[in-house]
Amino acid sequence: MPGNKNIDEILKAGRRIAVVGLSPKPERPSNWIARLMLENGYTVYPVHPAHQEILGQKAYGRLSDIDQPVDLAVIFRRPDQVMPVVEEAIALGIPRLWMQPGAENPAAAKKAQEAGLQVVMGKCWAVEFRSRRF
């Protein structure tokens, strides 16, 4: 899998996280994982065009709407919806991408890596975080 050897580094460096596809529904993985991020001191920028606020955080329609630095974009989208997110992240200079299980898009991961981004694909952010506890 692309970049999965860089997980420690990505978890340490990715403190300001855009969560693309963050659901307001508490039972959805994107929601409880974003809550875990917040509970552990990470800054979370929800990215969901249908909402103005999620988890008490201002929500953004797309990555380019975020007016703060982003260290990592964690993607919770269907694989066929990942490439535009990756292209936007590349254009914005977001240095790290994490494609959650179910969001894997090898072509998008390759494009991101070729552009110099660190990429994790097919691993759960929460599982990796809990196993290390940064």
C-alpha positions, 0 to 999 in steps of 0.5 A: 500500500502506498506510503503506509510505512510513513504512518508514524510520521504522518500521525505526528505531523498531521495535527490540523486535519481536514476530514473530507466527507465528515458526517454529522451522524454520530454512528458514522465512522467519519464522525466518531473518528473526528471526535477522537481527533478532537478529544486528542488535541487535533484541529479538525476542519469538517469538509461537507458541502451540505452542512455549516457546522459539524461537531461544533466546528465550522464546516467547509464545502471543499478543501479550498474553502478552508482558510487555515493551514491543513497538514493532513486530509483524511478522506471518507468518500467513495473511491470514485469521488476521491480523485477530485479531492486529491487533485484539490489537495495537490493544488493547495499544497496539502502535504499528506493524504489518508484514504480511509478503508472504503475510500481507496483509489490507487490511481489517486494515491499514485497521482498524489505520491508523484506530486510529492504528497505522503499517502496512507491508503486502506488503513483506519486513522483511529486504529493506527492512532490508538495503536501508537498514542501520540 
